Amino acid sequence: MHIHARTLKYFDMIRRCKSIREAARHLHVSASAVNRQLLQLEQEIGSPLFDRLVGGVRLTAVGELFARHVTTVLQDQNRLLSELDALRGIRRGEVKIAAVEGVNADVLPNVLEKMATLHPMVKISVVTGGSSQVAQAVVDGDADLALGYNVQRSELLRQYAVGKFKLGVIMPTAHPLATRKSVTFSDCSGYPLILPGQSLSMYPQMRSLLINHKRPLTVVLESASIELARTMAVRGVGLAFQTRIGIEKEMMEGSMVHVPLAGPNPVFSELGVYAREGRWIPPALDALLRVLSEEIVRCEAEEVRLPSSLDGASAR
């Protein structure tokens, strides 16, 4: 079997775009050239790799298997280039991060600032999505690492670091519940609420609280955007639910507090760092994994040191 690198790149682009025509546009070649390469590849494999649909293409079972091989091959190619650069004494690289929205306020800026200081020649690209989306981006080879909450365990992912953070209620410092060390969901139910959308990792945890609550609720907003929920909570529109991660600035300024949710069992969200299982870790990615892991350890230690909103306020 003789499969050329160009063919693999064409296949990978079709997989990413889910369209031969769109893949051709990204590759700056004709659609007929891409289709010809695909047909030759399928003949070489001995099986269709894509189902041809009206609106594009979809991987077959054989295509799914072949896609894993292609992702590994292309990542190995990047490894070779990184090794050659290292031999030439070039300290550079490029890393793609897929991260949940909440870490954009403080965690990622801290990491990116440190990387810019320690490794100024490393280029970092960041895309934002839900926890399941960022994990899938790593599995598919669209990102080098994922930073997400409560990521489902998978043999295709390796966890490099994880921190546990209490799920709680965020509100302005003037709110009647703001001086509590902890609150129950029942305590919150008497106030307007901002609930997480179904795509957020905390949704199943909140859903269990909602199912067990029998009294009527006043829900003013349901959103999958942590940023929007935070903004509306700080404006006093309603109580929102999340971890401390993402409201660090507001807590430091004293405009918002985070009060942990109390119950029979503490409610935690796990923020983890993940890369594709079995892949080679180039120097730039290794450096970023180390800095990210250190930042998560620091944030978790701060959570232990400041277990309540009142403690956080006194520390300021």
C-alpha positions in Angstrom: 0.0 0.0 0.0 1.6 3.3 -1.1 -0.2 6.3 0.4 1.4 9.7 -0.1 1.5 12.6 2.4 -0.5 14.8 0.1 -3.3 12.2 0.0 -3.4 12.1 3.8 -3.6 15.9 4.0 -6.4 15.9 1.5 -8.3 13.2 3.4 -7.8 15.1 6.7 -9.1 18.4 5.3 -12.2 16.6 3.9 -12.7 15.1 7.4 -12.4 18.5 9.0 -14.6 20.4 6.5 -17.1 17.5 6.0 -17.2 18.6 2.4 -15.0 18.0 -0.7 -15.8 21.4 -2.1 -15.0 23.2 1.1 -11.8 21.1 1.6 -10.7 22.2 -1.9 -11.2 25.8 -1.0 -9.0 25.5 2.1 -6.3 23.6 0.1 -6.4 26.1 -2.8 -7.0 23.3 -5.4 -9.9 22.3 -7.5 -12.7 20.1 -6.1 -12.1 17.6 -8.9 -8.5 17.2 -7.8 -9.5 16.6 -4.2 -12.2 14.1 -5.3 -9.7 12.3 -7.5 -7.2 11.9 -4.7 -10.0 10.6 -2.4 -11.2 8.0 -5.0 -7.6 6.8 -5.4 -7.2 6.5 -1.7 -10.5 4.6 -1.3 -9.4 2.2 -4.1 -6.0 1.7 -2.3 -7.8 1.1 1.0 -10.4 -1.1 -0.6 -13.4 0.5 1.0 -15.3 3.8 1.0 -14.0 6.3 3.6 -16.9 8.7 3.4 -20.7 8.4 2.8 -21.6 11.0 0.1 -24.6 13.0 1.4 -26.6 15.8 -0.1 -25.0 18.5 2.1 -21.5 17.0 2.3 -19.7 13.8 3.4 -19.6 11.7 6.6 -17.0 9.3 7.7 -17.8 5.6 7.3 -16.7 3.1 10.0 -13.6 2.4 8.0 -13.1 6.1 7.6 -13.2 6.6 11.3 -10.5 4.0 11.8 -8.4 5.5 9.0 -8.8 9.0 10.5 -7.2 8.0 13.7 -4.2 6.7 11.8 -4.0 9.9 9.7 -4.1 12.1 12.9 -1.2 10.2 14.4 0.8 10.4 11.1 0.3 14.2 10.8 1.2 14.8 14.4 4.3 12.7 14.0 5.2 14.9 11.0 5.0 17.9 13.3 7.1 16.1 15.8 9.8 15.6 13.2 9.8 19.3 12.3 10.1 20.2 16.0 13.0 17.8 16.5 14.8 19.3 13.4 14.3 22.8 14.7 15.7 21.7 18.1 18.8 20.3 16.4 19.3 23.7 14.7 19.0 25.4 18.0 15.7 27.1 17.2 13.5 27.5 20.3 10.1 27.9 18.7 6.8 26.0 18.2 3.1 26.3 17.8 0.5 25.0 20.2 -3.3 25.0 19.8 -5.5 25.1 22.9 -9.2 24.3 23.1 -10.6 25.8 26.3 -13.8 26.4 28.1 -14.9 30.0 28.3 -14.5 30.5 32.0 -10.7 30.2 32.0 -10.4 33.2 29.7 -10.7 35.7 32.5 -7.7 34.8 34.7 -6.3 31.2 34.3 -5.4 31.4 30.6 -4.1 35.0 30.8 -1.7 34.0 33.6 -0.5 31.0 31.6 -0.1 32.9 28.4 1.8 35.7 30.1 4.2 33.2 31.7 4.7 31.4 28.4 5.4 34.7 26.6 8.1 35.4 29.2 9.7 32.0 29.3 9.2 30.9 25.7 8.6 34.1 23.5 9.1 32.2 20.2 6.2 29.8 20.9 3.0 30.7 19.1 -0.2 29.8 21.0 -3.7 29.6 19.3 -6.8 29.5 21.5 -10.4 28.4 20.6 -13.3 28.4 23.0 -16.0 25.8 23.3 -17.9 23.6 25.8 -16.1 20.9 27.7 -17.2 18.1 25.4 -16.3 20.2 22.3 -12.8 21.0 23.5 -12.2 17.3 24.4 -13.4 16.2 20.9 -11.1 18.8 19.3 -8.1 17.0 20.9 -9.4 13.6 19.9 -9.9 14.8 16.3 -6.4 16.4 16.2 -7.9 19.9 15.8 -6.2 21.0 19.0 -3.1 19.9 20.9 -4.6 20.1 24.4 -8.0 20.7 26.0 -8.8 22.6 29.1 -12.3 21.7 30.4 -14.6 20.8 33.3 -15.7 17.3 34.1 -14.4 15.9 30.8 -15.7 12.3 30.3 -13.0 9.7 30.7 -11.8 8.2 27.4 -9.1 5.9 26.3 -8.4 8.5 23.6 -7.5 11.2 26.1 -4.7 11.5 28.7 -5.2 13.7 31.7 -2.1 15.7 32.6 -3.5 17.8 35.5 -6.8 18.3 37.3 -8.1 20.6 40.1 -11.3 20.4 42.1 -13.3 23.6 42.5 -16.5 24.1 44.5 -19.6 24.8 42.6 -21.3 27.9 44.2 -23.5 30.9 43.7 -22.1 34.2 42.4 -23.7 37.5 43.4 -23.0 41.2 44.1 -21.5 41.9 47.6 -24.7 43.8 48.5 -27.0 40.7 48.1 -28.6 39.4 51.3 -26.9 36.0 50.9 -23.5 37.4 50.2 -22.3 37.2 53.9 -23.1 33.5 54.2 -20.3 30.9 54.4 -22.4 28.6 52.3 -25.9 28.4 50.9 -28.3 25.6 49.9 -30.3 25.6 46.7 -33.4 26.1 48.8 -31.8 29.3 50.1 -31.4 30.6 46.6 -34.8 29.5 45.3 -36.4 32.6 46.8 -34.5 34.9 44.5 -34.4 35.3 40.7 -32.0 32.7 39.2 -29.7 32.5 36.2 -29.4 28.8 35.2 -26.7 27.1 33.0 -27.6 25.9 29.5 -27.6 22.2 28.7 -24.3 22.3 26.9 -22.4 23.3 30.1 -20.7 20.6 32.1 -22.3 21.8 35.3 -25.8 21.3 33.9 -26.2 17.7 35.1 -25.2 18.8 38.6 -27.7 21.7 38.6 -30.4 19.5 37.1 -30.3 17.1 40.1 -30.8 20.1 42.4 -33.7 21.3 40.3 -35.4 17.9 40.1 -35.3 17.6 43.9 -36.7 21.1 44.4 -40.5 21.1 44.5 -41.4 24.8 44.9 -41.8 27.2 41.9 -38.7 29.1 40.8 -38.1 32.5 39.1 -35.7 31.9 36.3 -34.8 35.1 34.6 -32.1 33.7 32.2 -30.8 30.3 31.0 -27.6 30.5 29.1 -24.6 28.4 28.0 -22.4 31.5 28.2 -20.5 31.8 31.5 -19.5 35.3 30.6 -23.1 36.4 30.1 -24.2 34.7 33.3 -21.4 36.5 35.2 -22.3 39.9 33.7 -26.0 39.6 34.6 -25.2 38.3 38.1 -22.8 41.2 38.9 -25.6 43.6 37.7 -27.9 42.1 40.3 -30.3 40.5 37.8 -30.2 37.1 39.4 -28.1 34.5 41.2 -25.8 32.5 38.9 -24.0 29.2 39.5 -20.4 28.4 38.7 -16.9 27.9 40.3 -14.6 30.7 41.4 -12.8 30.3 38.1 -13.8 33.2 35.8 -14.8 35.8 38.4 -11.3 36.3 39.9 -11.2 40.0 38.9 -14.6 40.8 40.3 -13.8 39.1 43.6 -10.5 41.0 43.9 -12.3 44.3 43.2 -15.0 43.4 45.8 -17.9 43.7 43.3 -18.9 40.0 43.5 -18.7 37.1 45.9 -18.7 33.3 45.4 -20.7 31.4 48.1 -20.3 27.5 47.9 -23.3 25.4 47.6 -24.0 23.3 50.6 -25.8 19.9 50.7 -25.5 16.3 51.8 -22.4 16.0 49.5 -20.2 19.0 48.4 -20.6 19.8 44.7 -17.3 20.1 42.8 -16.3 20.7 39.2 -13.0 19.2 38.0 -11.0 21.4 35.7 -8.5 19.3 33.8 -5.9 19.5 31.1 -6.0 16.8 28.4 -3.9 15.7 25.4 -4.4 12.9 22.9 -3.4 9.5 24.4 -0.3 8.1 22.8 0.8 11.1 20.9 4.4 12.4 21.1 4.7 15.6 23.2 6.9 18.2 21.4 9.0 20.7 23.5 6.6 23.6 23.0 3.6 21.6 24.1 5.5 20.1 27.0 6.4 23.6 28.2 2.7 24.7 28.0 1.5 21.6 29.8 3.9 22.3 32.7 2.8 26.0 33.0 -0.9 25.0 32.8 -0.5 22.3 35.4 1.3 24.7 37.8 -1.5 27.3 37.3 -4.2 24.7 38.1 -2.3 23.6 41.2 -2.0 27.2 42.3 -5.8 27.9 41.8 -6.7 24.7 43.7 -4.4 25.7 46.6 -6.1 29.1 46.6 -9.5 27.5 46.8 -8.4 25.5 49.9 -6.9 28.6 51.5 -10.0 30.7 50.9 -12.9 28.3 51.5 -15.6 30.9 51.8 -16.6 34.3 50.3 -15.9 36.0 53.7 -12.4 34.6 53.8 -11.8 35.8 50.3 -13.0 39.3 51.2 -10.8 39.5 54.2 -7.8 38.4 52.2 -8.3 41.3 49.9 
